[in-house]
Amino acid sequence: DRLAAARRRLIAGEPSLQPAFHALIDSARAALDAPSVSVVQKRRVPPSGNRHDYMSLAPYWWPDSTKPNGLPFVRRDGVVNPESRVDHDGWRMYTMASRVEALALAHYLTDDARYATAAGRHLRAWFVDSATRMNPNLEYGQAVPGVTVGRGIGIIDTRHLPPLLDAIRLLDGTGALSLADRRTITAWCSDYLKWLRESTNGREERAAANNHGVFYDAQVASLALFVGDTATARRTIGESTRARLAAQIEATGRQPHELERTRPLHYSVFNLDAFTMLAEMGRHVNVDLWGYTAPSGGSLATALRFVAPFADASVRFPMPEVGDEDPGAFVAPLRRASIALGDPVFDAAIRHLPRQFSVTDRSVLEYASPSRTGLDSLADMAFARAAAQVERAANALDTAKGFPRSTNPDGSWNQKSYRDWTAGFFAGTLWYLFQNDGDPKWRALAEKWTAGMEPASRILSSHDVGFMVFDTFGHGYLLTGNPHYKEVVLEAARSLSTRFNPAVGATRSWNTGNQTDRRRDWKFAVIIDNMMNLELLFWSGTHGGDTTFRRMAESHALVSARAHVRADGSVAHVALFDPVSGALERTTTWQGFSDSSAWARGQGWAIHGFANAYARTRRPELLAAARTSADWFIAHMPADAVPYWDFRLPADAPHERDASAAAIAASGMYDLARWLPATESGKYRVAADRLLETLARDYMAPPNAAGAVLLHSVGGRPQNTELDVGLTYADYYFIEGLLRRKGTFLE
């Protein structure tokens, strides 16, 4: 179905597929006249004396320099002995498979019979012709001189079988293989499947607890499907592979068995190649491996998201790696995941790969991304327009006069002190623009607007130091590695931690004792907004700060989920606690219409904050809080998606729209969607797209010298402040949402 769609798009002349198509044709043409390869071409003779038996040497075993004859060989994990790559049947099999795959795909896309004919010739040499065919066993795979003539581990040498068998299916009906040829190949596959399941080596590999076991399953399932044994394929994927996933992938996405190797990133990605192959096979036997989450919380999605950032060679893997990782290893698992899970994170990772993998690799055709939509173009235009507006303001405004907060009647920014809770958003927006394209001009502007925020790290009287400092110095550290920025972030976390009350299990939001309004009687207030400041504590607690910071943040998030999220999914603004007993006294509001109403921006804070807290903790209660809040938001969106400042307004109340609530919720929903199976995540991306589409089409300000990106936000309607204005945090989350829509997250 996917190849058929790619073929139709190529016929229509779609430009995005042309580089990969031309590269494929170049490979196929090279394979047309290339001599066929065979196991009988090796100079070494297997212990059986029969060159038709496959033979290879173990790659990580070397002569023992302390022994006169070097025997027995000794193991150096991750370091390839070049002698093992000489006269290697594995390379011959890979060459044959790669040629057949290119030829079969080229024929399918062009109907040029020459490609099919050549593919048939290569297949007959390997599987059919009595003089050259391989015997269907791997008794002598990955031998170790002085130790063993062959091992179960050697079965990984035939890991190229699944895509090869797909290529053979493409040739059915082309005349490339006679009926007798096809029957002989099928019989070979049946014999090899039997050997895999019954031989000593096969049983040994089946018992492997790491990538070897997963690749074993991939070969068994693909061979079973090829010979028509769907029951074995279904049982392998539904039982064995699911059990391997549960045992090998943690809730964080880490793969401990692969991380203990000397090439931890390589083997983590390598294992996911096998897992994602199996997930694709599962679609044909009604086993959903893509959507499966193990009892421990591990899943393919979490494992793929764990490795995806490292497709960018500039992002350092946190563990030492022997040698350099081959960027091509990321291609197949990320493309399969992009199509199956629909998460733009994987497309974004692919874009960081070198061109020969991101643009010209044949997987572009096999797993072609959907065609661009009108919303893609609108989002690109909106981002460019927003960036231009932010750049104008950043150059025109004077940092000595403070930081943008809200717009004046003439559209210009009203600037506030670094002590204002909104002061960090403008610099944070500039850091996002630097993240997007790496242009030094954005870094210079971001550093300029970040510098004046440093005193905020020492503020003890506000819960908003997270907004103030992590969006500035935190983002700056993540993007530049500036050690001073990290010091400022850790100082801010220490300041915020002083507001944590162990009895309540949360940080205090306001110091209300000096208020002259009704807040004066609130003994310990916790507002839903404070979920957004927890990222400062989560990050600091795992990056050199006091580890109790992380526990404080997790505790606060759990308390907030219980206190703020109502049974119907709407969100209360303020939860009031007894600071001594920690008991919840009641919920109320400060910025919503009433204590029982649903303040729109608060609903957005909940979606965004709980999604982020789940990402940091993997606590199911926090994922549930994010989903419940998002479901309620979606169910109550007006026709054009952008909410009024409160969802529960009587007819005679003021009905201003709040673009800031829309932007915050959209960005949060993109985050939420990436932690859910594909069958459940789509509704949140669709809703987020609706919100951003309306904002981009109807809410962007006309270009001006020093104003906001978005119009029509509400700061505090009950206080009659900032009504129908531009707000700096609306712009921040709008740009963050546009980046997240493309799969770009700053973590």
N, C-alpha and C positions, 0 to 999 in steps of 0.2 A: 504493500500500500504506500509506504514512504518512497520507495524507488519509483513507483508509478507516478507519484506526484512530482518527484524530481525530474522525471523524463518529460512530463507535460510542461514544466517550467522551463526546461532547457529548450524545448521546441518553440516556446513563446519568446525565447531570447532573453530570459531574465539575467541581468548582468552579474548578480551576486554569485551565481553558480559557474560562470564561465571559466575563471582561473582554475578551479578544481577539475572541471571537465577537460580542459586542455592539458593539464598535468596528467590526468588519467590516460588520455589518448597517447601522450608521449610514452608513458610506461607500457601501454598495450602494444604500441608499434615496436618498441624495443624487444618485447616478448615474442613477437610474431615469428621471427627467424632465429631466436636464441635456441641453442642446442638443449635438448631435454636433459635433466639431471636424474640420477638414480643412485641407490645405495650401493650398487655393484661397482661404482667408480672409485670407491675408497681403496687406498693402498694397504691399509691395515686389514688383517683378517680376524674376524671375531673368533672367540674360543670354539665356536661350533664348527669352524672351518668353512662356513657358508657366507659368502659376501652379501647374499640377499637378506641376511639378518642385520637389522639396524645396530649401529654401534656409535658410542660417543664417550668422551672422558668428562669427569666431573670438573666444573670450571674453577672451583675454589680450592683445589688440592694441588700441592706442589711437592717436588722432590725434597726429601729430608736432607739438608746440607750436611748433617752430622753423620750420614751413612755413606759408605763408599759407592753404592749403587743407587742412592737416593730413595731406597724402599724401606718400609712402606711410605707412601706419600703422606704429608701432613696438611691439615686444613688451615686456610687463611681466609676467613669469611669476608666476602665482599670484594676480594682481590682476585681478579681473573688471571689464571695461568694461560698465557698466550698459546702454549702448546695444545691446550684443550680445544682451541678453535681451529687447529690445523687438521685437515682430512676428517671433518665433522659431518656426520649424516644429518645432524639437526639443521645445519646451514643449508644443506641440499634440500631438505624438506621445506624449509622456510622459503627458499628461492622458488621452488616449484609452486608452493601455495600462493605466494605473492603474484607470480606471473599468471596463474589461473584466475585468481580473483580479479586482476586488472583486465584480463582478456574477456572474462565472462561479463563483467560490468560494462565494458566498452561495447560488446555486442548488444547487450540489452538496451543501451542508450542510443546506439546508432543503427542497429540491424545490419551491420557489416559482417557477412558470413566469415570473412577471413579470421576475425578474432575468435569466433567459436571453434573453427577448425583447428587453430593453433592451440587453444585450450585443451581440446580433445587429445591432441598429440602429447602434450605434457602429462596429462592424466594417465594415458595408457602406459607411458614409460614407467610411472611410479606404481600403478595399481594393477595393470592388466598383463602386459607383455611378459612372457615367461622368462625371457633373457634378462630383464631389468627390474622386475617388480620387487617391492619390499615384502618380506614376510610379515604377517600381522602380529608382531610381538615386539616388546622392548626388553628382552631378557638382558641385553648388554648395554642398556642406557646408563650414562654417567658412571662408567666404571672408575674405580680408584686403584691404580697400580699398587700391587703389594697388599691390597685390602680386600677388594671384591671385583668380580668380573661384570657386575651390573647391580643396580639398586632400584627399588621402587621409586625413589626420588627422580630417576631418569624419565619417568612418565611425563614429567612437565615438558620434556622436549617436543612432545606432539600437541602442545597447547594450541597450535595453529589450525587444528582440525575443524573447530566449529565454523569459522568464517569460510574455510575451504569447502565444507559440505554445503553451505549456503550458495557458494558459487556454482557448485555442480548442479544444484537445483535450477539455477538460472539457465543452465545449458539444456535442460530437458526440453525436448521438442525442437531443438535447433538442428539436429542431425550430426552434432559434433561427436556424439557417442552413439555407437550402435546399441541395439537392445542387448546384445551379448556383452558389450563393454559395460553397460550400466548395471547389468546383473552381476558381473564380476566385481565391480566396485562395491556394490551393495553387499555381496558375500564377504568381501574383504572387511568391510565395516562391521558386519555381524561377527566375524571371527575375532576381530580386534576388541570389540565390545565384550565378547565372552572371555578373552584373555584378561582384559582389565578387571573383570569382576571375579575371576576364579584363580588367577595365578598368584604365586607368592608375592611377586613384586606389586601386582595390582592391589592385593589386600593390604600390603604395607603402605602404599600411597593413600588408599582410602582412609587409613587410620591417622594420616597426618593432620595436625591441629592448626596448621597455618595455611598459607596460600597454596601449598601443594595439594592439600585436600580439596580446596575450592576449585582449582583447575582440574583435578580428577573428576569432580562432579560435572564440570562444564563439558568435559570430553564424553563422559558416560551419557549425559542427557542429550548432547547433540548427536551422538551416534545412534542412540535409541530413537530419537525423532527421525533420523535419516532412514533407518531400516523399518520404521513403522511401529515400533514398540512404545506407544505413547504411555502405557501404564508405568514402564520403568522410568521414562522421562519425568512423568508427573510425580512419582514416588521420590525420585532423586531430588527434584527441586523442592517439592512440598515438605519433605521430611529431612533428608540429609542436609540440604543447603540451608534451610531455615535454622536447623540446629547449629550449623557452623556459624551463621550470622549471629545468633544469640551468644555463642561462645567467644566469638572473635571481635565483635564490635561493641564498644562501651557506649553508654548514653551520650557521652561527649563527642563520639565519633572516632575516638582513638582506637587503634588496633594493636593491643599490647604485644601479640606474637610477632608482629612486623616491626614494631618500634624497638624491640630488643636486638634487632640485627644491626650490622655495621652500616647498612644503607636503609635507615628507617623510612625516609620519605619514598625512596624508590619502591620498597616492598609494600608500603601502604597503598600506593597508587597501583602497583602491579596486581595486588590482591583484588582491588576494586574493578580491574579489567575483567577478571573472572566472574566476580559477583554480578556485575552489570550485564555480562553476556548471559548468565543464567536468568537474570530478571527478564531479559528480552525473550528468552526461550519460554519462560513461564507464561507469557501472554498466550502461547499457543496450546497450553494444557490447563488453562484456567487456574494458575497459581500466581497470586499477586505478590511477588517478592519486592516490587518497588514500594508498595504501600505497607509492607509488613514491619511492625515494630516489635522487637523482642520484649519479653517481660522485664528485662533489665533496662529497657529504653533505647537500646541500640537499633539502628536502622541504616539502610543504604544511604538515605538522604543525609543523616548526620555525619556518616563517614565521608561522604563526598564533599560536604561543606567544610569538613575539617581540613581536607587537603587542597580544596579549590584555590585558596589565596596564594599557594606556593607555585601555581602555574606561572605566576609573575616572578621571573628570575631575580628581580630586585628585592623580593620578600624573603628574608632568611628563615629557614626552617629552624625551630628551637633546639634541635638535637644535631650532633655532629654526623656528617655523611661522608663515607669513603667514596671519593670521586664525585663527579658532577651528575646530577639527575638529567636524564634524557627528556627534554620537553615533549617529545612525541608520545611519551607514555601517558600523558594526561588526555590526549585527544579523544580516544574512543570512549573511556568511561564518562568524561564530561559531556560529550555530545549525546551519548545515550541518556544521561541524566537530564540534560536540557530538554530533550523531547519528551521523555517519560514523566518528569516531575514538573516541567513548566516553570522552573525557578530561574529567573534571569541571572542569578549569581553565577550559574555555570556558563552562560553565554559571556558574561563579563570576564570570567577566568580565561575562557578560550581566546578572547580578544588580546590577552596579554602574551599569548604564545607567539613564537616567531611565525612569519608569514607562511612558511611552507607547511605549517600545521594548522594555522587558523584560517587560511584562505585557500590553499591549493591541495590540501590533503584529501584523499578520496572519501574520507568520512563526511566531508561537506556534502557530498552527494548521497551517501547512504543514510545520513541523519540530517537532512537539510532543515535548517531553521525555517519557521513560517515566514511567509513574505511580509514585508513591512506594511503596516496599516496606516490609515490616516492619522490615528492617534500618535503613532511613532513620530510622524512628521511634525504634528502639532507640539508634542513634547520637546522635540529638538529645537523648534523655533522658540518655544517658551523659555527653554534653558538659556539659549543664546541671548534672548532679549533681557532676561533677568540678570545674566552676567554683565551685560553692558550697563544696565542700570546701577548695579552694585558698584561697578568700577567707577562710574561717574561720581557717585556719592562718596566713595572712599577717597577719591582724589580731591574732591571739592570741599569736604568737611574738614574742620580743624579738630584734631584729637584733644587739644587743650580745652575745648569747650564741652567735652564729654562724649557720650556714646549714644547713637540713635536709639530712640524708644518708640515714639509715635509721631505721626505727621501733623503738622499745623494746617489750618484752613487753606493755605496757599500751596500745600503739597510738600513743603520742606520738612526736614526732620527736626523734631524737638529732641535736644541732646541732654543726657543726664549723667550724673556722677558715676564713677566705677562702683559705688555702693548700691546702685539701683539693681533690682533683680534681673532686669533685661539687658544689662550692660555688656554681657559677653556674646550675645547673639550675632552682632555685626561682624566681629572678628571670626566667630565660628563659621559664618557664611563664607567669608573669604577663604578660610581653610578648606571648605568643601570645594570651592572653585579651583583651588590649587590641587586638591586631590583629583579632580576631574581630568585635567590635562597636563599637570606638572609645569605649567608656564611660570617662570621665575617672577613675573610681575605680580602674580597672585600671592606668592610667598612673601614678597617684599611688603605688599599691602597688609597681609595677614599679620606679619611680625610687627608692623607699625601699629596696628590697632590692638594687638595683644599686649604689648608692653605696658600700657597704662592700667591693665587689669591686675597686675601682680599684688597690689595691696589687698585685693579682695580675698586672697588666700588666708589672711589673718583675721577675717571677720568672724566673730563668735556669736553674733546676735541674729544671724539669718540662716535659714535652712537652704537658701538659694545659692550657696557658694558652688554647688554643683553646676548650675547653669552658668555662673559667672566664670568659673575657672576651668572646668573640664571642656567646655565648648571652645575655650581659647587655648590655654596651655596644654590641656589634654590632647586636643586635636593636633596642636602643633608638635607635640612630642611624638605622636603616632606617625606623623608624616615626615618629620625631620630627624628624630632621634636626639634632639637638643637636650643634653643632660640637665641643664638648668630648668627647662620646662618641666621635667619630671619632678625635680625638687619642689617646685611651686605646687604641683598637683598633690604631692604627698603632704605638704604643709596644709593645703586646703582640706584634705581628708581628715587630718588631725583636728582642724577647727570644727568641721561638721560633726565629728564623732563626739564632741563635747555636748551635743544636743540630744544624745541618745539616752533614753530612760529605760533601764533594764526591766522595771516593773511593767511598763507599758509594752516594751519590746519594740519601740519606734523612736524616731527622732522628732523632736518638737518643732512645729512649723512656725509659730509666731511667739514672740514675747508679748503677751497680751496685757500684762499688768499695768503698763503705762498708757493703754488705749483709753480714749474718752467715749467710745461708743459701746455697744452691747458686748463686744469682744472682751471687755475688761473682766467679765465674770467667767471667762473660759479658763479653766485651770491648766489644761494640757490639750491643745488643739493639734490635730494632724490633718492636713489637707491632701486631697488626692494629687495635687500638683507635685507634692514632695516625692512621688514615685520617680519623677524625672531626675532628681538629684542623687538617687542611689547609685547611678553609674560611677560616680566619683569614688564611692566607698567600695563598690564591687571591684573596680579596676585597681585601686590602690592596695586593697587587701591581698591581691595576687601578684603585684608588681613591685614589691619592696617595702610596702607599708605594713603596719600592724595587721596581722591576719584576722584580728577581731573586727576590723572594718568590714570584711566580707560577711561575717556572721551577723553584724549589726544590720547590714543592708538586706540580707535574706530574711531576718526576723521582721524588719519593718515591712517588707513586701508582703509577707504572709499575714501580718496584722492588718495591713491595708486591704488585702483581698477579702478578709472576713468582715471588716468594718465598713468599707466604702461601697462594695458591690452588692446591690440589693438582689433579692431573690429573682426579680424579673429581668435583671441584667442592667438596669439603669444604675447610675452612680451618684452617690451623695458627695457633696463637696467637702464638708468638714465632719470629722469624727472627734468627739470630745471624750477624754479619758480622765479618770482619777489618777493623778501622778503617783499616789502612794500605793493603792491597791492594784493599779493597772486596769481596772474595770472600765469597759466602755459605758459611758453614761448615756449618750444619745448622739444622733447625727443631726447636722443643721447645714446652713449654707451661708456664704458671704457674697458670692458672686452669682448665684443662681436666682431664679425668680422667687422660689419658696423652698422651705425645708424638704418638701416632698417632690420638688421638680427635678429636672435633669439638665443641669448646666452643660451646654454643648462642649465648651472647651475642656471641662472636667471629664466628660466622657472620652474625649480624645486623649487627654493625659493618661487615663486608665488603660486604653488600648496600647498606647505607645510604651508606657512604663511597665506594664505587666509583661508585654512581649519581650522587652529587654531583660527584665528580671528572670524570665524563664530561660532565656538564652544563657544567662550567667549561672543559673542554678540547676536547671532541668527539673525543677519541682513541678509536678503535674497540677498542683493547685493554682500555680501562677499562670500556666498555660490556659487552664479553665477560666480564670478570671479575665484574661485577655480575650478569649473567644466569646465569653458571655457578654462582655462589654461591647465588643465589635458587632456581635449579632444584634444587640439591641440598637446600636447606632444605625446599622444598615436597615433594620426594619422600620426605622423612624425617619429616614432621610426624605426630604421633600423631593418633588419631581426633578429639580435640577441638581439634587444631591447636597448642595451647600446648606448647612443647617442655619436656623435662626439662633440667636445667642443662647436660648434655652429651648429645649424640646417640648416643654410642657407650659405653654403660655396661654392664658385666657385671651379671648378675642379682643379685649380692649387694652391689652398690654402692648408696649412698643415691640415691633417685630423686625429689628435690624438683623441682617445676616451677619455671620461671623466666619470670614475666610480663614482666620487663624485656626478655628476648630476643625475646619475641613482639611487644612494642610497637615495638622498634627495627626489627625485620625488616618489620613491616607498613608502617611509615612509609617505609622505604627502598623497598619494592616499589611503593608509590604513585608515588614519584619515578621509579623505573625505568620504570614503565609509560608514562609520558608521553613518553619518548624512543623508543618503539617504534611500528611500524605497528599499526593497529587489529587486524589479523589475528594479531598476536603479543603484544599487551599484555594481553589479557583474562585470561590465566591468572594474571598477577601481581596484578591487581586482585581477582580472585576469592579468591586465597590471602590477600591482605591483609584482605579483608572477613571471611573465616573467622576470622582471628586477632583482629581487633577485636571481632567478634560474641561470641566466647567470653570475651574480657576484659571486655566490657561486661556480659555476662549473669552470669558466674560468678566474676569476680575483683575486683570493686569492693568497697572497704571500706565498712562501714556508716558513716553520718555520725558524726563525732566532732569534738571541739573543736579539735584541732591535730594531725591525723595525715595519713596518706597517702591517695591516691585508689585505688591498686591494692594488693592483697595478693599474697602468694605469689611473691616474687622471691628470687633467690639472689645474694649479692654475691661470696663466695669460698668455695666448698665445700671445695677442698683445704686452705684455711687455717682451715676451721671458723668462718668469720665471716659474719655477715648471712645466716642461713639462714631461709628462709620468712618474709620480712619485707616491709615496704613500702620502696621505694627511690625517691629523688627523681627519678632519671633514668628510671625506669619511668613515672612520672606525666608527665614532660616529653614522652617520645616517644609516649605514649598520646594526649595532647592534640594533639601535632603530627600524629599519624596521623589523628585525627578531622577536623582541619582539612584535611589533604591529601586525604582522601576526598571532601571537598566541592570540591576544586580550589583550595584556598587555600594558597599557598606564600609564604614570606617570603624575598624575593630582592632 
